[in-house]
């Protein structure tokens, strides 16, 4: 089995109809807006593209009985990094549903690479920007939060995404693995 790579990931992608307000922030404040679509990361780094077929099959089994669930993006939060750098992100609620989904996906996707003892804690988030300095971060978060109108969408599956090397380094969806559990069809029908 190959090593993990930063050119693939497994993510939750909100439906395109809820992207406009998210992208309005990202295009202005997120240095990675060109490379990544709006997403909540579940596994990154991930298996190489050459193993995606096997990963997709494992995920289909693991996700088959999962029900769809609603996510609200209402509040902005931050991660602090070194040298006073911050990432600004939308906090998906309920967290518990995404934490449980990530645990299922992580074990299924990584297979032999899974090491539950070394897995870091998971904070569901949808990144919308970066900023330097605490004062600027506080100002930007207050400004963005005051203008933000909460967004709600149904999580009906997970997506396997990949990118090439520069200049072909924009992530693309290779496969979407749908949930088939109770409520999944209803939520999917209510999508975009």
C-alpha positions in Angstrom: 0.0 0.0 0.0 1.3 3.5 -0.9 1.9 6.3 1.6 -0.6 9.1 2.3 -0.5 12.1 0.0 -1.6 15.8 0.3 -3.0 15.6 -3.3 -6.1 13.7 -2.1 -8.8 14.1 0.6 -12.2 13.0 1.7 -14.5 15.8 2.4 -18.1 17.0 2.9 -18.9 19.4 0.1 -22.0 21.7 0.7 -24.4 21.8 -2.2 -23.5 24.4 -4.8 -26.7 26.4 -4.1 -25.3 27.4 -0.7 -21.8 28.4 -2.0 -22.4 32.1 -2.9 -22.2 33.6 0.6 -19.3 31.2 1.5 -17.4 32.0 -1.6 -18.0 35.8 -1.2 -15.8 35.6 2.0 -13.3 33.0 0.6 -12.5 34.9 -2.6 -11.6 37.9 -0.5 -9.9 36.3 2.5 -8.9 32.7 1.7 -5.5 32.2 0.0 -6.6 28.6 -0.9 -10.0 29.5 -2.5 -8.7 28.7 -6.0 -7.4 25.2 -5.0 -10.2 24.0 -2.7 -14.0 24.1 -3.1 -16.0 24.9 0.1 -15.6 21.8 2.2 -15.4 20.2 5.6 -12.3 18.0 5.7 -12.7 14.5 7.0 -9.5 12.8 5.9 -6.3 14.7 4.8 -3.8 13.6 3.8 -5.3 10.6 2.2 -4.6 7.6 0.0 -3.2 8.1 -3.5 -5.6 8.3 -6.4 -4.4 4.9 -7.5 -6.1 3.5 -4.4 -9.3 5.5 -4.7 -11.3 2.6 -6.2 -10.6 0.5 -3.1 -11.2 3.4 -0.8 -14.5 4.1 -2.5 -15.6 0.5 -2.1 -14.7 0.5 1.6 -16.5 3.8 2.1 -19.7 2.6 0.3 -19.9 -0.3 2.7 -19.2 1.9 5.8 -21.6 4.7 4.7 -24.4 2.5 3.3 -26.6 2.7 6.4 -25.7 6.2 7.5 -28.7 8.6 7.5 -28.4 12.1 6.0 -28.3 14.9 8.5 -28.6 18.7 8.5 -25.7 21.1 9.2 -26.0 24.7 10.1 -23.2 27.2 9.4 -24.0 30.1 11.7 -20.9 31.1 13.7 -17.4 32.1 12.8 -14.5 30.7 14.9 -10.7 30.8 14.6 -7.6 28.6 14.9 -4.4 30.3 16.1 -1.2 29.3 14.4 2.4 30.3 14.9 3.6 33.9 14.6 0.1 35.4 15.2 -1.5 33.8 12.1 -5.1 32.8 12.3 -7.5 30.7 10.2 -11.1 31.9 10.2 -13.8 29.2 9.8 -17.5 28.6 9.9 -18.5 26.2 12.7 -20.8 23.4 11.5 -23.4 22.3 13.9 -24.2 19.8 15.1 -20.5 18.9 15.7 -21.3 15.4 17.0 -22.8 14.1 13.7 -19.7 15.2 11.8 -17.3 13.8 14.4 -19.0 10.5 14.2 -19.0 10.6 10.4 -15.3 11.4 10.4 -14.5 8.5 12.7 -16.3 6.1 10.3 -14.7 7.6 7.2 -11.2 7.7 8.7 -11.2 4.0 9.7 -12.7 2.9 6.4 -10.6 5.1 4.1 -7.2 4.5 5.6 -7.6 0.8 6.1 -4.1 -0.6 6.9 -2.9 3.0 7.5 -5.4 3.5 10.3 -3.8 4.0 13.6 -6.4 5.0 16.2 -3.8 5.8 18.8 -2.1 8.4 16.6 -5.2 10.1 15.2 -5.5 13.7 16.3 -8.7 15.1 17.7 -11.1 16.3 15.0 -12.6 19.8 14.9 -15.2 20.1 12.1 -14.8 23.3 10.3 -15.2 25.1 6.9 -12.3 27.4 6.4 -13.1 30.8 4.9 -9.9 32.8 5.4 -6.6 33.6 7.0 -5.4 36.7 8.8 -2.4 37.9 10.6 -2.4 39.5 14.0 -4.9 39.3 16.9 -6.4 42.8 16.5 -7.0 42.2 12.8 -8.5 38.8 13.4 -10.9 40.2 16.0 -11.9 43.0 13.7 -12.4 40.7 10.7 -14.4 38.1 12.6 -16.7 40.7 14.1 -17.2 42.3 10.6 -17.9 38.9 8.9 -20.1 37.6 11.7 -22.3 40.8 11.7 -22.9 40.4 7.9 -23.3 36.6 7.9 -26.7 35.0 7.3 -26.7 31.3 8.6 -26.6 28.6 6.0 -28.2 25.1 6.3 -27.7 22.1 4.1 -28.1 18.3 4.1 -25.1 16.1 4.4 -26.0 13.2 2.1 -22.6 11.6 1.5 -18.9 12.2 1.3 -16.6 13.1 -1.6 -13.2 11.8 -2.7 -11.3 14.6 -4.2 -7.9 14.9 -5.9 -5.6 17.4 -7.5 -2.5 17.4 -9.7 0.7 19.2 -9.2 1.0 22.9 -10.1 -0.2 24.3 -12.4 -3.0 21.6 -12.4 -3.5 21.9 -8.6 -7.2 22.6 -8.3 -9.1 19.9 -6.4 -11.8 18.0 -8.3 -14.3 15.4 -7.2 -13.4 11.9 -8.3 -16.4 10.2 -6.6 -19.3 10.9 -4.3 -20.2 8.2 -1.9 -23.9 8.6 -0.9 -25.5 7.7 2.4 -28.3 5.1 2.0 -29.7 5.2 5.5 -33.2 6.3 6.6 -33.8 9.9 5.5 -30.9 10.0 2.9 -33.2 9.9 -0.1 -35.5 12.6 1.3 -32.5 14.9 2.1 -30.9 14.2 -1.3 -34.2 15.0 -3.1 -34.4 18.3 -1.2 -30.8 19.2 -2.5 -29.9 21.8 -5.1 
